Amino acid sequence: MNNLTAFITLMGSLSIAVERVVEILKGMIPVLAKEGQGNAESVRRAALQILAGVIGALIAYGVQPEIASTLPALSAEKVGWVSYAIVGLLSSGGAGLWNHVLDIVRAMKVSREAAMPK
């Protein structure tokens, strides 16, 4: 349970970092910041999602020791670029999603502790 909580906390932190970097880039690249109509808006949103996934993968690569420590089943040799791409995609889902998941895990922990005999 502790590893799961640590992993979810790490993913929440990565999501916040990805959101901040994407917001900075949107401010620097007007095409990404300006909402369009119809197909142009769909392309803009897709570009932002791809950008967020790439940024998430790059950030995940930068914190590889933390990822490996929260997932003990993965040795350092098993954590490769595919793992960073997956973590990048997960972290690009948004911090709100991961905060909600973390709240669920905390509630599970509290209910499990309440059920333990004293």
N, CA, C and O atoms as CSV, one atom per row, in Angstrom:
chain,resi,resn,atom,element,x,y,z
A,1,MET,N,N,0.826,-1.198,0.000
A,1,MET,CA,C,0.000,0.000,0.000
A,1,MET,C,C,0.868,1.258,0.000
A,1,MET,O,O,0.534,2.251,-0.646
A,2,ASN,N,N,1.999,1.207,0.738
A,2,ASN,CA,C,2.868,2.374,0.793
A,2,ASN,C,C,3.469,2.694,-0.570
A,2,ASN,O,O,3.583,3.860,-0.946
A,3,ASN,N,N,3.859,1.634,-1.324
A,3,ASN,CA,C,4.407,1.874,-2.661
A,3,ASN,C,C,3.356,2.462,-3.585
A,3,ASN,O,O,3.662,3.329,-4.403
A,4,LEU,N,N,2.121,1.999,-3.462
A,4,LEU,CA,C,1.042,2.539,-4.289
A,4,LEU,C,C,0.809,4.007,-3.970
A,4,LEU,O,O,0.657,4.826,-4.876
A,5,THR,N,N,0.782,4.337,-2.700
A,5,THR,CA,C,0.601,5.731,-2.302
A,5,THR,C,C,1.755,6.593,-2.799
A,5,THR,O,O,1.543,7.706,-3.280
A,6,ALA,N,N,2.971,6.078,-2.681
A,6,ALA,CA,C,4.138,6.829,-3.149
A,6,ALA,C,C,4.082,7.032,-4.663
A,6,ALA,O,O,4.408,8.111,-5.159
A,7,PHE,N,N,3.667,5.995,-5.398
A,7,PHE,CA,C,3.585,6.115,-6.854
A,7,PHE,C,C,2.519,7.122,-7.257
A,7,PHE,O,O,2.742,7.935,-8.154
A,8,ILE,N,N,1.378,7.078,-6.613
A,8,ILE,CA,C,0.299,8.006,-6.957
A,8,ILE,C,C,0.695,9.439,-6.604
A,8,ILE,O,O,0.383,10.373,-7.343
A,9,THR,N,N,1.377,9.607,-5.484
A,9,THR,CA,C,1.859,10.935,-5.112
A,9,THR,C,C,2.864,11.448,-6.138
A,9,THR,O,O,2.818,12.615,-6.529
A,10,LEU,N,N,3.769,10.580,-6.573
A,10,LEU,CA,C,4.734,10.949,-7.604
A,10,LEU,C,C,4.024,11.323,-8.904
A,10,LEU,O,O,4.401,12.299,-9.554
A,11,MET,N,N,3.005,10.562,-9.287
A,11,MET,CA,C,2.268,10.852,-10.520
A,11,MET,C,C,1.524,12.182,-10.414
A,11,MET,O,O,1.449,12.933,-11.387
A,12,GLY,N,N,0.980,12.471,-9.247
A,12,GLY,CA,C,0.327,13.769,-9.050
A,12,GLY,C,C,1.307,14.912,-9.202
A,12,GLY,O,O,1.002,15.933,-9.819
A,13,SER,N,N,2.490,14.731,-8.632
A,13,SER,CA,C,3.523,15.763,-8.754
A,13,SER,C,C,3.964,15.936,-10.197
A,13,SER,O,O,4.142,17.060,-10.667
A,14,LEU,N,N,4.140,14.828,-10.898
A,14,LEU,CA,C,4.512,14.906,-12.315
A,14,LEU,C,C,3.424,15.597,-13.128
A,14,LEU,O,O,3.722,16.383,-14.027
A,15,SER,N,N,2.176,15.309,-12.817
A,15,SER,CA,C,1.069,15.939,-13.538
A,15,SER,C,C,1.069,17.451,-13.355
A,15,SER,O,O,0.837,18.203,-14.301
A,16,ILE,N,N,1.331,17.884,-12.134
A,16,ILE,CA,C,1.392,19.329,-11.870
A,16,ILE,C,C,2.545,19.947,-12.653
A,16,ILE,O,O,2.398,21.022,-13.235
A,17,ALA,N,N,3.694,19.268,-12.669
A,17,ALA,CA,C,4.849,19.785,-13.409
A,17,ALA,C,C,4.544,19.867,-14.904
A,17,ALA,O,O,4.892,20.851,-15.556
A,18,VAL,N,N,3.896,18.839,-15.445
A,18,VAL,CA,C,3.553,18.841,-16.871
A,18,VAL,C,C,2.586,19.981,-17.172
A,18,VAL,O,O,2.750,20.688,-18.167
A,19,GLU,N,N,1.584,20.161,-16.322
A,19,GLU,CA,C,0.623,21.255,-16.539
A,19,GLU,C,C,1.318,22.605,-16.563
A,19,GLU,O,O,1.024,23.439,-17.420
A,20,ARG,N,N,2.242,22.831,-15.626
A,20,ARG,CA,C,2.938,24.121,-15.568
A,20,ARG,C,C,3.786,24.344,-16.812
A,20,ARG,O,O,3.776,25.440,-17.373
A,21,VAL,N,N,4.515,23.333,-17.251
A,21,VAL,CA,C,5.360,23.487,-18.439
A,21,VAL,C,C,4.509,23.742,-19.672
A,21,VAL,O,O,4.853,24.591,-20.495
A,22,VAL,N,N,3.400,23.018,-19.813
A,22,VAL,CA,C,2.514,23.235,-20.965
A,22,VAL,C,C,1.936,24.649,-20.933
A,22,VAL,O,O,1.836,25.299,-21.973
A,23,GLU,N,N,1.560,25.125,-19.757
A,23,GLU,CA,C,1.036,26.488,-19.655
A,23,GLU,C,C,2.088,27.523,-20.042
A,23,GLU,O,O,1.773,28.516,-20.699
A,24,ILE,N,N,3.328,27.296,-19.637
A,24,ILE,CA,C,4.407,28.206,-20.020
A,24,ILE,C,C,4.594,28.205,-21.530
A,24,ILE,O,O,4.735,29.263,-22.143
A,25,LEU,N,N,4.596,27.014,-22.130
A,25,LEU,CA,C,4.761,26.926,-23.582
A,25,LEU,C,C,3.579,27.531,-24.330
A,25,LEU,O,O,3.753,28.125,-25.394
A,26,LYS,N,N,2.378,27.381,-23.775
A,26,LYS,CA,C,1.216,28.015,-24.408
A,26,LYS,C,C,1.366,29.534,-24.404
A,26,LYS,O,O,0.950,30.204,-25.350
A,27,GLY,N,N,1.954,30.071,-23.354
A,27,GLY,CA,C,2.183,31.511,-23.298
A,27,GLY,C,C,3.244,31.965,-24.282
A,27,GLY,O,O,3.213,33.103,-24.752
A,28,MET,N,N,4.176,31.091,-24.593
A,28,MET,CA,C,5.261,31.439,-25.506
A,28,MET,C,C,4.889,31.195,-26.976
A,28,MET,O,O,5.453,31.822,-27.873
A,29,ILE,N,N,3.939,30.283,-27.217
A,29,ILE,CA,C,3.547,29.925,-28.578
A,29,ILE,C,C,2.082,30.303,-28.760
A,29,ILE,O,O,1.197,29.550,-28.353
A,30,PRO,N,N,1.814,31.454,-29.364
A,30,PRO,CA,C,0.433,31.955,-29.467
A,30,PRO,C,C,-0.534,30.995,-30.169
A,30,PRO,O,O,-1.720,30.973,-29.837
A,31,VAL,N,N,-0.058,30.214,-31.119
A,31,VAL,CA,C,-0.936,29.277,-31.835
A,31,VAL,C,C,-1.547,28.262,-30.870
A,31,VAL,O,O,-2.690,27.840,-31.045
A,32,LEU,N,N,-0.781,27.874,-29.859
A,32,LEU,CA,C,-1.293,26.898,-28.888
A,32,LEU,C,C,-2.247,27.529,-27.884
A,32,LEU,O,O,-3.123,26.849,-27.350
A,33,ALA,N,N,-2.087,28.807,-27.624
A,33,ALA,CA,C,-2.922,29.482,-26.631
A,33,ALA,C,C,-4.265,29.917,-27.192
A,33,ALA,O,O,-5.260,29.954,-26.468
A,34,LYS,N,N,-4.299,30.249,-28.481
A,34,LYS,CA,C,-5.506,30.801,-29.091
A,34,LYS,C,C,-6.472,29.686,-29.490
A,34,LYS,O,O,-6.150,28.830,-30.314
A,35,GLU,N,N,-7.668,29.715,-28.885
A,35,GLU,CA,C,-8.681,28.716,-29.222
A,35,GLU,C,C,-9.227,28.989,-30.613
A,35,GLU,O,O,-9.447,30.136,-31.004
A,36,GLY,N,N,-9.437,27.911,-31.345
A,36,GLY,CA,C,-9.949,28.034,-32.702
A,36,GLY,C,C,-11.361,27.501,-32.808
A,36,GLY,O,O,-12.039,27.280,-31.805
A,37,GLN,N,N,-11.785,27.304,-34.021
A,37,GLN,CA,C,-13.123,26.779,-34.300
A,37,GLN,C,C,-12.998,25.508,-35.127
A,37,GLN,O,O,-12.119,25.398,-35.981
A,38,GLY,N,N,-13.875,24.555,-34.872
A,38,GLY,CA,C,-13.963,23.346,-35.685
A,38,GLY,C,C,-12.696,22.515,-35.699
A,38,GLY,O,O,-12.172,22.137,-34.651
A,39,ASN,N,N,-12.205,22.233,-36.912
A,39,ASN,CA,C,-11.057,21.363,-37.093
A,39,ASN,C,C,-9.783,21.973,-36.500
A,39,ASN,O,O,-8.945,21.251,-35.960
A,40,ALA,N,N,-9.637,23.280,-36.597
A,40,ALA,CA,C,-8.449,23.946,-36.053
A,40,ALA,C,C,-8.365,23.744,-34.544
A,40,ALA,O,O,-7.272,23.564,-34.007
A,41,GLU,N,N,-9.491,23.771,-33.861
A,41,GLU,CA,C,-9.506,23.550,-32.412
A,41,GLU,C,C,-9.152,22.108,-32.078
A,41,GLU,O,O,-8.444,21.844,-31.107
A,42,SER,N,N,-9.650,21.173,-32.889
A,42,SER,CA,C,-9.318,19.762,-32.666
A,42,SER,C,C,-7.823,19.521,-32.830
A,42,SER,O,O,-7.220,18.780,-32.054
A,43,VAL,N,N,-7.230,20.145,-33.834
A,43,VAL,CA,C,-5.793,20.001,-34.068
A,43,VAL,C,C,-5.012,20.631,-32.925
A,43,VAL,O,O,-4.021,20.060,-32.469
A,44,ARG,N,N,-5.441,21.797,-32.454
A,44,ARG,CA,C,-4.769,22.468,-31.346
A,44,ARG,C,C,-4.812,21.613,-30.088
A,44,ARG,O,O,-3.802,21.469,-29.398
A,45,ARG,N,N,-5.967,21.051,-29.791
A,45,ARG,CA,C,-6.097,20.202,-28.596
A,45,ARG,C,C,-5.240,18.951,-28.708
A,45,ARG,O,O,-4.610,18.538,-27.734
A,46,ALA,N,N,-5.215,18.346,-29.887
A,46,ALA,CA,C,-4.384,17.161,-30.094
A,46,ALA,C,C,-2.907,17.512,-29.923
A,46,ALA,O,O,-2.146,16.750,-29.327
A,47,ALA,N,N,-2.508,18.668,-30.449
A,47,ALA,CA,C,-1.116,19.105,-30.310
A,47,ALA,C,C,-0.763,19.317,-28.838
A,47,ALA,O,O,0.339,18.976,-28.410
A,48,LEU,N,N,-1.684,19.873,-28.071
A,48,LEU,CA,C,-1.431,20.077,-26.638
A,48,LEU,C,C,-1.306,18.749,-25.897
A,48,LEU,O,O,-0.473,18.614,-25.001
A,49,GLN,N,N,-2.133,17.766,-26.269
A,49,GLN,CA,C,-2.050,16.453,-25.627
A,49,GLN,C,C,-0.734,15.762,-25.962
A,49,GLN,O,O,-0.105,15.158,-25.094
A,50,ILE,N,N,-0.325,15.854,-27.217
A,50,ILE,CA,C,0.957,15.258,-27.620
A,50,ILE,C,C,2.100,15.960,-26.902
A,50,ILE,O,O,3.015,15.309,-26.397
A,51,LEU,N,N,2.048,17.278,-26.855
A,51,LEU,CA,C,3.068,18.054,-26.157
A,51,LEU,C,C,3.136,17.664,-24.681
A,51,LEU,O,O,4.224,17.496,-24.131
A,52,ALA,N,N,1.994,17.522,-24.053
A,52,ALA,CA,C,1.953,17.134,-22.643
A,52,ALA,C,C,2.537,15.742,-22.437
A,52,ALA,O,O,3.254,15.514,-21.463
A,53,GLY,N,N,2.243,14.810,-23.336
A,53,GLY,CA,C,2.803,13.462,-23.236
A,53,GLY,C,C,4.312,13.453,-23.383
A,53,GLY,O,O,5.006,12.753,-22.646
A,54,VAL,N,N,4.826,14.229,-24.334
A,54,VAL,CA,C,6.278,14.308,-24.540
A,54,VAL,C,C,6.948,14.956,-23.334
A,54,VAL,O,O,7.973,14.473,-22.852
A,55,ILE,N,N,6.370,16.042,-22.853
A,55,ILE,CA,C,6.941,16.711,-21.679
A,55,ILE,C,C,6.902,15.770,-20.475
A,55,ILE,O,O,7.863,15.701,-19.709
A,56,GLY,N,N,5.807,15.054,-20.309
A,56,GLY,CA,C,5.706,14.096,-19.207
A,56,GLY,C,C,6.776,13.019,-19.285
A,56,GLY,O,O,7.357,12.641,-18.268
A,57,ALA,N,N,7.040,12.524,-20.494
A,57,ALA,CA,C,8.077,11.504,-20.666
A,57,ALA,C,C,9.456,12.071,-20.339
A,57,ALA,O,O,10.272,11.399,-19.707
A,58,LEU,N,N,9.716,13.298,-20.766
A,58,LEU,CA,C,11.009,13.925,-20.475
A,58,LEU,C,C,11.190,14.152,-18.974
A,58,LEU,O,O,12.273,13.924,-18.434
A,59,ILE,N,N,10.136,14.598,-18.310
A,59,ILE,CA,C,10.219,14.803,-16.859
A,59,ILE,C,C,10.391,13.460,-16.153
A,59,ILE,O,O,11.164,13.353,-15.201
A,60,ALA,N,N,9.671,12.431,-16.617
A,60,ALA,CA,C,9.801,11.096,-16.026
A,60,ALA,C,C,11.227,10.579,-16.184
A,60,ALA,O,O,11.762,9.941,-15.276
A,61,TYR,N,N,11.842,10.850,-17.329
A,61,TYR,CA,C,13.229,10.453,-17.533
A,61,TYR,C,C,14.140,11.168,-16.537
A,61,TYR,O,O,15.125,10.598,-16.067
A,62,GLY,N,N,13.813,12.391,-16.227
A,62,GLY,CA,C,14.623,13.163,-15.282
A,62,GLY,C,C,14.508,12.687,-13.843
A,62,GLY,O,O,15.418,12.909,-13.045
A,63,VAL,N,N,13.413,12.042,-13.506
A,63,VAL,CA,C,13.216,11.557,-12.129
A,63,VAL,C,C,13.203,10.033,-12.074
A,63,VAL,O,O,12.492,9.439,-11.263
A,64,GLN,N,N,13.984,9.412,-12.932
A,64,GLN,CA,C,13.978,7.953,-13.018
A,64,GLN,C,C,14.302,7.230,-11.716
A,64,GLN,O,O,13.719,6.174,-11.470
A,65,PRO,N,N,15.205,7.739,-10.860
A,65,PRO,CA,C,15.431,7.015,-9.591
A,65,PRO,C,C,14.186,6.975,-8.704
A,65,PRO,O,O,13.930,5.975,-8.034
A,66,GLU,N,N,13.416,8.062,-8.702
A,66,GLU,CA,C,12.199,8.092,-7.889
A,66,GLU,C,C,11.157,7.116,-8.431
A,66,GLU,O,O,10.465,6.449,-7.661
A,67,ILE,N,N,11.049,7.036,-9.748
A,67,ILE,CA,C,10.090,6.099,-10.336
A,67,ILE,C,C,10.480,4.668,-10.005
A,67,ILE,O,O,9.629,3.867,-9.619
A,68,ALA,N,N,11.750,4.343,-10.151
A,68,ALA,CA,C,12.223,2.994,-9.847
A,68,ALA,C,C,12.043,2.660,-8.368
A,68,ALA,O,O,11.763,1.510,-8.027
A,69,SER,N,N,12.202,3.655,-7.476
A,69,SER,CA,C,12.060,3.373,-6.047
A,69,SER,C,C,10.602,3.169,-5.640
A,69,SER,O,O,10.333,2.465,-4.667
A,70,THR,N,N,9.658,3.771,-6.363
A,70,THR,CA,C,8.245,3.583,-6.020
A,70,THR,C,C,7.677,2.316,-6.639
A,70,THR,O,O,6.621,1.835,-6.227
A,71,LEU,N,N,8.375,1.780,-7.622
A,71,LEU,CA,C,7.947,0.530,-8.258
A,71,LEU,C,C,9.061,-0.504,-8.097
A,71,LEU,O,O,9.830,-0.719,-9.034
A,72,PRO,N,N,9.168,-1.151,-6.930
A,72,PRO,CA,C,10.292,-2.056,-6.680
A,72,PRO,C,C,10.322,-3.265,-7.612
A,72,PRO,O,O,11.373,-3.887,-7.769
A,73,ALA,N,N,9.195,-3.611,-8.234
A,73,ALA,CA,C,9.183,-4.735,-9.163
A,73,ALA,C,C,9.996,-4.424,-10.412
A,73,ALA,O,O,10.428,-5.333,-11.120
A,74,LEU,N,N,10.204,-3.143,-10.681
A,74,LEU,CA,C,10.991,-2.736,-11.838
A,74,LEU,C,C,12.415,-2.430,-11.393
A,74,LEU,O,O,12.643,-1.504,-10.615
A,75,SER,N,N,13.341,-3.188,-11.874
A,75,SER,CA,C,14.740,-2.867,-11.586
A,75,SER,C,C,15.169,-1.743,-12.515
A,75,SER,O,O,14.449,-1.400,-13.453
A,76,ALA,N,N,16.311,-1.182,-12.266
A,76,ALA,CA,C,16.807,-0.070,-13.077
A,76,ALA,C,C,16.966,-0.483,-14.535
A,76,ALA,O,O,16.804,0.343,-15.433
A,77,GLU,N,N,17.284,-1.760,-14.779
A,77,GLU,CA,C,17.456,-2.225,-16.153
A,77,GLU,C,C,16.117,-2.324,-16.893
A,77,GLU,O,O,16.070,-2.159,-18.112
A,78,LYS,N,N,15.040,-2.590,-16.166
A,78,LYS,CA,C,13.729,-2.761,-16.790
A,78,LYS,C,C,13.029,-1.439,-17.074
A,78,LYS,O,O,12.085,-1.395,-17.863
A,79,VAL,N,N,13.484,-0.357,-16.436
A,79,VAL,CA,C,12.860,0.940,-16.646
A,79,VAL,C,C,13.523,1.573,-17.863
A,79,VAL,O,O,14.604,2.152,-17.762
A,80,GLY,N,N,12.863,1.458,-19.011
A,80,GLY,CA,C,13.414,1.985,-20.252
A,80,GLY,C,C,12.544,3.088,-20.807
A,80,GLY,O,O,11.679,3.619,-20.110
A,81,TRP,N,N,12.771,3.431,-22.055
A,81,TRP,CA,C,12.057,4.548,-22.667
A,81,TRP,C,C,10.561,4.282,-22.758
A,81,TRP,O,O,9.767,5.220,-22.689
A,82,VAL,N,N,10.161,3.020,-22.910
A,82,VAL,CA,C,8.728,2.711,-22.967
A,82,VAL,C,C,8.072,3.054,-21.632
A,82,VAL,O,O,6.959,3.578,-21.592
A,83,SER,N,N,8.771,2.753,-20.544
A,83,SER,CA,C,8.240,3.073,-19.217
A,83,SER,C,C,8.075,4.575,-19.046
A,83,SER,O,O,7.076,5.037,-18.494
A,84,TYR,N,N,9.059,5.336,-19.521
A,84,TYR,CA,C,8.965,6.789,-19.408
A,84,TYR,C,C,7.839,7.327,-20.279
A,84,TYR,O,O,7.155,8.276,-19.896
A,85,ALA,N,N,7.645,6.728,-21.444
A,85,ALA,CA,C,6.547,7.156,-22.313
A,85,ALA,C,C,5.198,6.882,-21.645
A,85,ALA,O,O,4.293,7.713,-21.712
A,86,ILE,N,N,5.063,5.734,-21.009
A,86,ILE,CA,C,3.811,5.395,-20.319
A,86,ILE,C,C,3.573,6.339,-19.140
A,86,ILE,O,O,2.465,6.841,-18.951
A,87,VAL,N,N,4.617,6.574,-18.356
A,87,VAL,CA,C,4.482,7.500,-17.226
A,87,VAL,C,C,4.175,8.900,-17.738
A,87,VAL,O,O,3.390,9.625,-17.127
A,88,GLY,N,N,4.788,9.286,-18.853
A,88,GLY,CA,C,4.501,10.591,-19.456
A,88,GLY,C,C,3.056,10.722,-19.872
A,88,GLY,O,O,2.431,11.758,-19.648
A,89,LEU,N,N,2.517,9.671,-20.481
A,89,LEU,CA,C,1.104,9.705,-20.873
A,89,LEU,C,C,0.193,9.750,-19.655
A,89,LEU,O,O,-0.802,10.475,-19.647
A,90,LEU,N,N,0.529,8.981,-18.630
A,90,LEU,CA,C,-0.279,9.013,-17.403
A,90,LEU,C,C,-0.234,10.388,-16.745
A,90,LEU,O,O,-1.252,10.894,-16.272
A,91,SER,N,N,0.950,10.985,-16.719
A,91,SER,CA,C,1.070,12.287,-16.059
A,91,SER,C,C,0.434,13.403,-16.874
A,91,SER,O,O,0.119,14.459,-16.326
A,92,SER,N,N,0.239,13.193,-18.166
A,92,SER,CA,C,-0.391,14.227,-18.981
A,92,SER,C,C,-1.909,14.223,-18.815
A,92,SER,O,O,-2.595,15.072,-19.384
A,93,GLY,N,N,-2.433,13.284,-18.046
A,93,GLY,CA,C,-3.872,13.213,-17.812
A,93,GLY,C,C,-4.409,14.339,-16.951
A,93,GLY,O,O,-5.616,14.578,-16.928
A,94,GLY,N,N,-3.544,15.023,-16.255
A,94,GLY,CA,C,-3.973,16.151,-15.433
A,94,GLY,C,C,-3.857,15.862,-13.953
A,94,GLY,O,O,-4.088,14.740,-13.501
A,95,ALA,N,N,-3.501,16.880,-13.215
A,95,ALA,CA,C,-3.305,16.736,-11.775
A,95,ALA,C,C,-4.619,16.464,-11.058
A,95,ALA,O,O,-4.629,15.777,-10.036
A,96,GLY,N,N,-5.720,16.985,-11.567
A,96,GLY,CA,C,-7.014,16.758,-10.933
A,96,GLY,C,C,-7.357,15.280,-10.849
A,96,GLY,O,O,-7.877,14.812,-9.836
A,97,LEU,N,N,-7.065,14.553,-11.912
A,97,LEU,CA,C,-7.312,13.110,-11.937
A,97,LEU,C,C,-6.496,12.418,-10.860
A,97,LEU,O,O,-7.022,11.593,-10.114
A,98,TRP,N,N,-5.212,12.749,-10.772
A,98,TRP,CA,C,-4.349,12.086,-9.813
A,98,TRP,C,C,-4.659,12.500,-8.382
A,98,TRP,O,O,-4.492,11.695,-7.465
A,99,ASN,N,N,-5.095,13.706,-8.170
A,99,ASN,CA,C,-5.516,14.117,-6.830
A,99,ASN,C,C,-6.723,13.307,-6.384
A,99,ASN,O,O,-6.814,12.912,-5.222
A,100,HIS,N,N,-7.656,13.059,-7.311
A,100,HIS,CA,C,-8.835,12.263,-6.995
A,100,HIS,C,C,-8.436,10.822,-6.668
A,100,HIS,O,O,-8.953,10.233,-5.719
A,101,VAL,N,N,-7.524,10.262,-7.446
A,101,VAL,CA,C,-7.049,8.898,-7.189
A,101,VAL,C,C,-6.368,8.830,-5.832
A,101,VAL,O,O,-6.573,7.873,-5.085
A,102,LEU,N,N,-5.565,9.827,-5.506
A,102,LEU,CA,C,-4.883,9.857,-4.210
A,102,LEU,C,C,-5.893,9.935,-3.067
A,102,LEU,O,O,-5.696,9.299,-2.031
A,103,ASP,N,N,-6.964,10.699,-3.235
A,103,ASP,CA,C,-8.013,10.761,-2.210
A,103,ASP,C,C,-8.661,9.401,-2.000
A,103,ASP,O,O,-8.968,9.031,-0.867
A,104,ILE,N,N,-8.871,8.655,-3.073
A,104,ILE,CA,C,-9.464,7.316,-2.966
A,104,ILE,C,C,-8.532,6.386,-2.197
A,104,ILE,O,O,-8.980,5.619,-1.344
A,105,VAL,N,N,-7.231,6.452,-2.497
A,105,VAL,CA,C,-6.270,5.601,-1.806
A,105,VAL,C,C,-6.204,5.966,-0.329
A,105,VAL,O,O,-6.120,5.079,0.520
A,106,ARG,N,N,-6.242,7.245,-0.013
A,106,ARG,CA,C,-6.242,7.662,1.399
A,106,ARG,C,C,-7.483,7.139,2.117
A,106,ARG,O,O,-7.390,6.666,3.250
A,107,ALA,N,N,-8.634,7.219,1.471
A,107,ALA,CA,C,-9.863,6.710,2.081
A,107,ALA,C,C,-9.774,5.205,2.308
A,107,ALA,O,O,-10.240,4.704,3.331
A,108,MET,N,N,-9.182,4.485,1.366
A,108,MET,CA,C,-8.997,3.040,1.540
A,108,MET,C,C,-8.094,2.754,2.729
A,108,MET,O,O,-8.355,1.834,3.504
A,109,LYS,N,N,-7.043,3.531,2.875
A,109,LYS,CA,C,-6.102,3.347,3.985
A,109,LYS,C,C,-6.793,3.602,5.320
A,109,LYS,O,O,-6.607,2.845,6.274
A,110,VAL,N,N,-7.591,4.668,5.389
A,110,VAL,CA,C,-8.305,4.996,6.627
A,110,VAL,C,C,-9.295,3.898,6.979
A,110,VAL,O,O,-9.387,3.500,8.140
A,111,SER,N,N,-10.038,3.402,5.996
A,111,SER,CA,C,-11.009,2.347,6.284
A,111,SER,C,C,-10.308,1.041,6.690
A,111,SER,O,O,-10.819,0.306,7.535
A,112,ARG,N,N,-9.163,0.754,6.105
A,112,ARG,CA,C,-8.421,-0.443,6.472
A,112,ARG,C,C,-7.892,-0.323,7.904
A,112,ARG,O,O,-7.935,-1.287,8.669
A,113,GLU,N,N,-7.392,0.862,8.263
A,113,GLU,CA,C,-6.908,1.068,9.632
A,113,GLU,C,C,-8.047,0.993,10.641
A,113,GLU,O,O,-7.855,0.499,11.752
A,114,ALA,N,N,-9.230,1.476,10.271
A,114,ALA,CA,C,-10.386,1.419,11.169
A,114,ALA,C,C,-10.857,-0.016,11.366
A,114,ALA,O,O,-11.390,-0.350,12.425
A,115,ALA,N,N,-10.671,-0.859,10.375
A,115,ALA,CA,C,-11.127,-2.245,10.462
A,115,ALA,C,C,-10.170,-3.134,11.248
A,115,ALA,O,O,-10.542,-4.234,11.658
A,116,MET,N,N,-8.946,-2.669,11.459
A,116,MET,CA,C,-7.959,-3.478,12.195
A,116,MET,C,C,-8.344,-3.557,13.665
A,116,MET,O,O,-8.760,-2.563,14.259
A,117,PRO,N,N,-8.203,-4.746,14.253
A,117,PRO,CA,C,-8.481,-4.866,15.702
A,117,PRO,C,C,-7.399,-4.153,16.502
A,117,PRO,O,O,-6.230,-4.114,16.118
A,118,LYS,N,N,-7.825,-3.598,17.612
A,118,LYS,CA,C,-6.874,-2.852,18.463
A,118,LYS,C,C,-6.397,-3.679,19.596
A,118,LYS,O,O,-5.597,-3.212,20.407
